[in-house]
Amino acid sequence: MDTSWADRRVYGSEPDDPEPGPTPGHTYVELVDGPLDGQLLDITGWTPKEVQTGAALMTDLGQFGPGGRTLYDPRPGEQTRWDWSGDTP
């Protein structure tokens, strides 16, 4: 695990969670730009195809508010960063 990520919030953790950071032994990617910028996404156990596909993550912070999703795709040439590509209802 990247030690610079120790104080980062993991996507899906609650804001008041006493330990919202990464868990040792898990694999994470950093979400870059968009409504979840700076959060980590736990991809432990994902298949290579799932990782290559990216993710549509539920968030109230995106363009479509509650129930909407924000889209993140793997950054070419970097295994630890996914870039925001937009929002969807």
Secondary structure, DSSP 8 states (H G I E B T S, - for coil): --GGGTT--BTTS-TT-S--S--TT--EEEEESSTTTT-EEE-TT--HHHHHH-EEEE-SSSTT-TT-EEEEEE-TT-SSEEEEEEEE-
